[in-house]
Amino acid sequence: MKTTFFKNILITCCLLGWMGASAQMIKTDTPKRAKGQTDVLRMACTPIPTVRVAFIGLGMRGPGAVERMTHIPGVEIVALCDMLEDRTKSANKILVKAGFPKAKEFFGENAWRQVTALPNVDLVYVATDWKHHAQIGVQAMKDGKHVAIEVPSAMTMDEIWELINTSEKTRKHCMQLENCVYDFFELTTLNMAQKGLFGEILHAEGAYIHNLEPYWMDYWNNWRLDYNIKHRGDIYATHGMGPACLALNIHRGDKMNYLVSMDTKTVGIPTFIKEKKGEDLKDFRNGDHTMTMIRTENGKTIQIQHDVANPRPYTRMYQLTGTKGFANKYPVEGYALGSKAVGADITPDYQKLDAEEYVSEEVKKALMIKYKHPIVKGIEEKAKQIGGHGGMDFIMDYRLIHCLQNGLPLDMDVYDLAEWSCLGPLTEISLDNGSAPVQIPDFTRGGWNKLKTVEFSE
């Protein structure tokens, strides 16, 4: 009996030792900040009353951005650029229709270099394929321009650090165009969280689950499909990461420490390619479904999912779990709150609320009116009329221009860009090493605790 007992202990210890070894954290490099270079936390630049904008990339997202900018006072669109000539000319028709003068046209593989060098540009708006995002952003800042880059703004850790270092060195804004933080529910929920309605936020969830089968062939030169073939991991995490990280005050009093990722086998996209093209892909890298868990310095957790291969309803998940309440956007949009959080000014039945189920639709509407985010007031109806994913794209563009015009810090900085984009390369490392934990760098290099909350300048 004793022999069996001690044998079991020995086996258990060996297993624990093996598990500990297999779970050893993979370290990541944090390059030293150059001498004389400082962070860009809450950086404000000289006001630009009339913002002169150049657009690079006029395929799927660019034309919509051009059209939205024509509705924002104090904007001049001076340059349009794309790989293809017809797209550049088509975008100019948008300007003419809106009563704007034609912008200077650029097209061709390296035409973007001419655009970033233009002397009469304040902001370069980048909406190209993913692989060109960081390269154009870096050069634009070196050429003295602020830059706004579509998601994800960087695909490798080297690109992320180059964007950070260039922004810090040039003192130019580098913002990721993450529209989902400006959705009405997310903004209202962020405001509620900052007012303490959910207590201490302990856990946040986000995702990009979107069956892209109807759209795969719409991407120029199949660049998005190609990236999934060659890379593994959550390569499109920012829609889920943005709202989750803001609610948890990442690099505003907390920081992400490490992640662990896991994926399913690959089925959906290779099957699609076989049916459409007759090609039998044997080396497809990305799994159909990827799940990533993140732990923060303050003991909070984030769960992010990615699935663009399977027939599921669209969802970004977006959930907040707090010590006093809960918020959820998909598939049911609602709040679960107790009586102390809601109060009699919202409903006379507030004392009956116990947070075990969603508040009624009437109470939810009253909460969303009371806690409407200040930056939405005055532009909500215009945003809904102009559109762009229900209006959040317009709010994103409006806020970008508003902050530049008034010399205010942007709502999102280059460290947000880094934190939300880093899941691409870091989840690939985790997956390729048996779902090992991977360290997430402190992209602020020590500044993560200088600020105490997310602040949108008014």
C-alpha positions in Angstrom: 0.0 0.0 0.0 2.8 2.4 1.0 4.7 1.5 -2.2 1.7 2.3 -4.3 1.1 5.5 -2.4 4.6 6.8 -2.9 4.6 5.7 -6.5 1.5 7.7 -7.2 3.1 10.8 -5.5 6.2 10.3 -7.7 4.1 10.1 -10.8 2.1 13.1 -9.8 5.3 15.2 -9.2 6.7 14.1 -12.5 3.5 15.2 -14.3 3.4 18.5 -12.5 7.1 19.0 -13.3 6.4 18.2 -17.0 3.3 20.6 -17.0 5.4 23.3 -15.4 8.1 22.9 -18.0 5.6 22.9 -20.9 3.9 26.0 -19.5 7.0 28.0 -19.1 6.4 31.5 -20.3 7.9 32.6 -23.6 9.6 36.0 -23.2 9.3 38.7 -25.7 11.8 41.5 -26.4 11.2 45.1 -25.4 13.7 47.3 -27.2 15.2 50.1 -25.1 13.8 53.5 -25.8 16.3 55.7 -27.7 18.1 58.4 -25.7 16.1 61.6 -25.6 12.9 59.9 -26.7 9.9 60.0 -24.5 6.4 58.5 -24.4 3.4 60.0 -26.2 0.8 59.3 -23.5 -1.9 62.0 -23.8 0.2 63.8 -26.3 -1.3 67.0 -27.7 0.0 68.7 -30.8 -0.4 72.2 -32.4 -4.1 72.7 -33.4 -4.8 72.4 -37.1 -8.0 74.4 -37.9 -8.3 73.0 -41.4 -7.0 69.4 -41.6 -5.6 68.5 -45.0 -6.1 64.8 -45.6 -4.5 62.3 -48.0 -6.1 58.9 -48.5 -4.0 55.8 -49.4 -6.0 52.7 -50.2 -9.3 53.1 -52.0 -10.5 49.5 -52.2 -13.1 48.3 -49.6 -12.8 50.8 -46.8 -11.2 53.9 -48.3 -14.1 55.2 -50.5 -16.5 55.1 -47.5 -13.9 57.1 -45.4 -13.6 59.7 -48.2 -17.4 60.1 -48.3 -17.7 60.5 -44.5 -14.9 63.1 -44.4 -16.9 65.3 -46.8 -19.5 65.7 -44.0 -17.0 67.0 -41.4 -16.4 70.8 -41.4 -12.8 72.0 -41.7 -11.5 69.1 -43.8 -9.7 69.4 -47.2 -9.1 66.2 -49.1 -6.0 67.0 -51.1 -4.7 63.6 -52.3 -6.2 60.2 -53.3 -4.0 57.1 -53.9 -4.5 53.5 -54.8 -2.7 50.7 -56.6 -5.4 50.9 -59.3 -6.1 54.0 -61.4 -9.8 53.5 -61.7 -10.2 53.4 -57.9 -8.5 56.7 -57.5 -10.7 58.3 -60.2 -13.8 56.8 -58.7 -13.0 58.3 -55.3 -12.6 61.7 -56.9 -16.1 61.4 -58.2 -17.3 61.2 -54.6 -15.6 64.5 -53.9 -17.1 66.2 -57.0 -20.6 64.9 -56.1 -20.2 66.3 -52.6 -19.2 69.7 -54.0 -15.5 69.4 -53.1 -12.7 70.2 -55.6 -10.9 67.2 -57.1 -8.0 65.9 -55.2 -4.6 65.1 -56.7 -4.6 61.5 -58.0 -1.8 59.0 -57.4 -1.8 55.3 -58.5 0.6 52.5 -58.8 2.6 50.2 -56.6 4.9 52.8 -55.0 2.7 55.9 -55.5 2.1 56.1 -51.8 5.6 57.3 -51.3 4.8 60.4 -53.3 1.8 61.1 -51.1 3.5 60.9 -47.8 6.1 63.4 -49.1 3.5 66.0 -50.1 4.1 69.3 -48.3 0.4 70.2 -48.1 -0.8 67.2 -46.1 -1.5 67.1 -42.3 -3.1 63.6 -42.0 -2.5 60.4 -43.9 -5.4 58.0 -43.8 -4.3 54.5 -44.6 -6.8 51.9 -45.7 -4.7 49.5 -47.8 -4.1 45.8 -47.4 -2.7 44.7 -44.0 0.9 44.2 -45.2 1.3 47.8 -46.2 -0.2 49.4 -43.1 2.8 49.8 -40.9 5.2 50.6 -43.7 3.1 53.5 -44.9 2.4 54.7 -41.4 6.1 54.9 -40.4 7.0 56.8 -43.6 4.1 59.2 -43.2 5.3 60.2 -39.7 8.9 60.5 -40.8 7.6 62.8 -43.5 6.0 65.0 -40.8 2.4 63.8 -41.0 0.0 62.5 -38.5 -1.3 59.1 -39.5 -4.5 57.0 -39.0 -4.2 53.4 -40.0 -6.9 50.8 -40.6 -7.0 47.6 -38.5 -4.9 45.8 -37.8 -2.2 48.5 -38.1 0.7 46.2 -37.7 1.2 42.4 -38.4 4.6 41.8 -36.7 6.3 42.8 -33.5 9.0 44.6 -35.4 6.3 46.7 -37.2 4.6 47.5 -33.9 7.8 48.7 -32.3 8.8 50.7 -35.4 5.4 52.5 -35.2 5.9 53.2 -31.5 9.4 54.5 -31.9 8.6 56.6 -34.9 5.6 58.2 -33.2 7.7 58.9 -30.1 10.6 60.3 -32.1 8.6 62.5 -34.5 5.9 63.5 -31.9 3.3 62.7 -34.5 0.0 61.0 -33.8 -0.4 57.4 -34.9 -3.9 56.2 -34.3 -5.5 52.8 -35.2 -8.9 53.2 -36.9 -10.7 50.9 -34.5 -14.4 51.8 -35.2 -15.9 49.4 -32.7 -14.9 51.5 -29.7 -17.3 54.1 -31.1 -20.4 51.9 -31.3 -23.2 53.4 -29.3 -23.6 50.5 -26.9 -19.8 50.2 -26.3 -19.5 54.0 -25.6 -22.5 54.0 -23.3 -21.2 50.9 -21.5 -17.7 52.5 -21.1 -19.3 55.6 -19.5 -21.3 53.4 -17.2 -18.2 51.5 -16.2 -16.3 54.7 -15.5 -19.2 55.8 -13.3 -18.9 52.6 -11.3 -22.2 51.0 -12.2 -20.6 47.6 -12.7 -18.3 47.8 -9.7 -14.8 46.6 -10.4 -14.5 45.1 -13.9 -12.9 41.7 -13.5 -13.4 40.1 -16.9 -14.0 41.3 -20.5 -14.7 39.4 -23.6 -14.6 40.3 -27.3 -14.4 38.6 -30.7 -14.5 38.8 -34.4 -16.8 36.0 -35.5 -17.9 36.7 -39.1 -18.4 34.2 -41.9 -16.4 35.7 -44.7 -17.2 33.1 -47.3 -19.3 35.5 -49.4 -16.5 38.1 -49.4 -13.2 36.2 -49.8 -13.0 36.9 -53.5 -13.6 40.7 -53.0 -10.2 41.4 -51.6 -7.7 42.8 -54.0 -5.2 40.1 -55.1 -6.7 37.7 -52.5 -4.5 39.3 -49.8 -6.7 38.5 -46.8 -7.1 34.8 -47.9 -3.4 34.6 -48.5 -2.7 35.9 -45.0 -4.8 33.1 -43.4 -3.1 30.5 -45.5 0.4 31.6 -44.4 -0.3 32.6 -40.7 -1.8 31.0 -37.7 -3.5 32.8 -34.7 -5.9 35.6 -34.1 -4.9 37.8 -37.0 -7.9 40.2 -36.7 -8.3 40.8 -33.0 -8.7 44.5 -32.7 -12.5 44.7 -32.9 -12.8 42.6 -29.8 -9.7 44.0 -28.1 -10.5 47.7 -28.4 -13.7 47.9 -26.3 -12.4 45.3 -23.8 -9.1 47.0 -23.2 -10.7 50.4 -22.8 -13.1 49.1 -20.2 -10.2 47.6 -18.3 -8.0 50.8 -18.5 -5.2 49.0 -20.2 -2.0 51.2 -20.0 -4.1 53.6 -18.0 -3.6 51.9 -14.6 -3.3 48.3 -15.7 -1.4 46.3 -18.4 -1.6 43.0 -20.1 1.0 40.5 -18.8 0.6 37.3 -20.9 -1.7 35.4 -23.2 -2.4 31.7 -23.9 -4.0 30.7 -27.2 -5.7 27.6 -28.6 -7.2 26.8 -32.0 -9.2 24.1 -33.8 -8.1 22.2 -36.8 -8.5 23.7 -40.2 -11.6 22.8 -42.3 -13.7 25.7 -43.6 -11.5 27.8 -45.8 -9.6 25.0 -47.5 -13.0 23.4 -48.3 -14.1 26.7 -49.7 -11.0 27.0 -51.9 -11.4 23.4 -53.1 -15.0 24.1 -54.1 -14.3 27.4 -55.8 -10.9 26.9 -57.4 -10.3 23.2 -57.3 -7.1 23.7 -55.3 -6.3 21.2 -52.6 -4.3 23.1 -50.0 -2.2 20.9 -47.7 -0.3 23.7 -45.9 -3.1 26.0 -44.7 -1.9 27.5 -41.4 -4.8 29.1 -39.6 -7.3 27.1 -37.6 -11.0 27.7 -38.1 -11.6 29.0 -34.5 -9.0 30.6 -32.2 -9.5 31.3 -28.5 -7.1 33.5 -26.5 -7.0 34.2 -22.8 -5.1 37.2 -21.4 -4.2 38.1 -17.8 -3.5 41.6 -16.6 -1.1 43.0 -14.0 -4.1 43.7 -11.7 -5.5 40.2 -11.9 -8.2 40.8 -14.6 -8.8 38.6 -17.6 -9.8 39.0 -21.2 -11.1 36.4 -23.6 -10.9 37.0 -27.4 -12.1 34.7 -30.2 -11.6 34.7 -33.9 -13.6 32.7 -36.5 -14.1 33.8 -40.1 -14.5 30.3 -41.5 -17.8 28.9 -40.2 -21.5 29.6 -40.7 -22.2 31.5 -37.5 -24.2 34.7 -36.9 -21.9 37.8 -36.7 -20.8 38.6 -33.2 -18.1 40.7 -31.5 -19.3 39.2 -28.2 -18.4 42.2 -26.0 -19.1 41.4 -22.4 -18.1 43.0 -19.2 -18.3 41.2 -15.9 -18.0 43.4 -12.8 -18.5 42.9 -9.0 -21.8 44.8 -9.2 -23.1 44.2 -12.7 -22.8 42.8 -16.2 -23.0 44.1 -19.7 -23.6 42.1 -22.9 -24.0 43.1 -26.6 -24.4 39.8 -28.6 -26.7 38.1 -29.2 -28.8 39.9 -26.5 -28.0 43.5 -25.9 -28.6 44.2 -22.2 -27.4 45.0 -18.7 -27.8 43.0 -15.5 -27.6 45.4 -12.5 -28.8 45.5 -8.9 -31.0 48.1 -7.2 -28.0 50.2 -5.9 -26.7 50.7 -9.4 -29.9 51.7 -11.1 -31.9 53.8 -8.6 -35.3 55.4 -8.5 -34.5 58.0 -11.2 -34.4 55.1 -13.8 -37.4 53.0 -12.6 -39.7 53.1 -9.6 -39.2 49.3 -9.3 -35.4 49.7 -8.9 -35.5 47.8 -5.5 -36.6 44.7 -7.2 -33.5 44.5 -9.4 -31.1 41.8 -8.3 -28.7 41.5 -11.3 -29.8 37.8 -11.8 -31.4 38.7 -15.1 -31.3 41.5 -17.7 -33.1 44.7 -16.8 -36.2 45.4 -18.9 -36.0 47.1 -22.3 -37.5 50.2 -20.8 -34.8 50.3 -18.0 -32.1 49.7 -20.6 -33.2 52.6 -22.7 -33.4 54.9 -19.7 -29.8 53.8 -18.7 -28.5 54.5 -22.3 -30.1 57.9 -22.3 -28.7 58.8 -18.8 -25.2 57.5 -19.5 -24.9 58.4 -23.1 -21.2 59.2 -23.7 -20.5 62.9 -23.8 -18.6 62.7 -27.2 -21.8 61.4 -28.8 -24.1 64.2 -27.8 -24.7 66.6 -30.6 -23.5 64.2 -33.4 -25.5 61.0 -32.8 -28.3 61.7 -35.3 -25.9 62.9 -37.9 -23.7 59.8 -37.4 -26.7 57.6 -37.9 -27.7 59.4 -41.1 -24.3 59.4 -42.6 -23.6 55.8 -41.5 -20.6 53.6 -41.7 -21.5 50.5 -39.7 -24.5 52.2 -38.2 -22.7 55.5 -37.5 -19.7 54.4 -35.5 -17.3 55.0 -38.5 -18.5 58.6 -38.7 -18.0 59.2 -35.0 -14.5 57.7 -35.3 -13.6 60.1 -38.1 -15.3 63.0 -36.5 -13.4 62.5 -33.3 -10.1 62.2 -35.1 -10.6 65.5 -36.9 -12.0 67.2 -33.8 -9.0 66.4 -31.7 -6.5 67.5 -34.5 -8.4 70.7 -35.0 -8.4 71.6 -31.3 -4.9 70.3 -30.4 -6.3 67.6 -28.1 -4.9 64.2 -27.3 -6.5 61.6 -29.6 -8.9 59.1 -28.1 -6.6 56.2 -29.0 -2.8 56.3 -29.1 0.0 54.3 -30.6 0.1 52.1 -27.5 -3.5 51.1 -28.0 -2.5 50.2 -31.6 0.3 48.1 -30.3 -1.7 46.3 -27.6 -4.6 45.4 -29.8 -2.5 44.4 -32.8 0.0 42.3 -31.0 -2.4 39.4 -30.7 -1.6 38.5 -34.3 2.1 37.7 -33.9 1.9 36.6 -30.2 -1.0 34.1 -30.6 1.0 32.5 -33.5 3.9 32.0 -31.1 1.7 30.5 -28.4 0.0 28.1 -30.9 3.3 27.0 -32.5 4.6 26.2 -29.0 1.7 24.0 -27.8 -0.4 26.8 -26.4 2.4 28.1 -24.2 1.9 31.3 -22.3 3.6 34.3 -24.1 4.6 37.5 -22.4 2.9 40.6 -23.7 5.4 43.5 -23.7 4.8 46.8 -21.8 4.6 48.9 -25.0 4.7 52.1 -22.9 8.0 51.0 -21.4 7.1 51.9 -17.8 4.4 54.4 -18.4 1.4 52.1 -18.1 0.5 53.4 -14.6 0.9 57.1 -15.3 -2.7 57.6 -16.3 -5.6 56.2 -14.2 -8.5 56.0 -16.6 -9.5 56.2 -20.3 -10.1 59.9 -21.1 -11.8 61.2 -24.3 -11.1 64.9 -24.6 -14.2 67.1 -25.1 
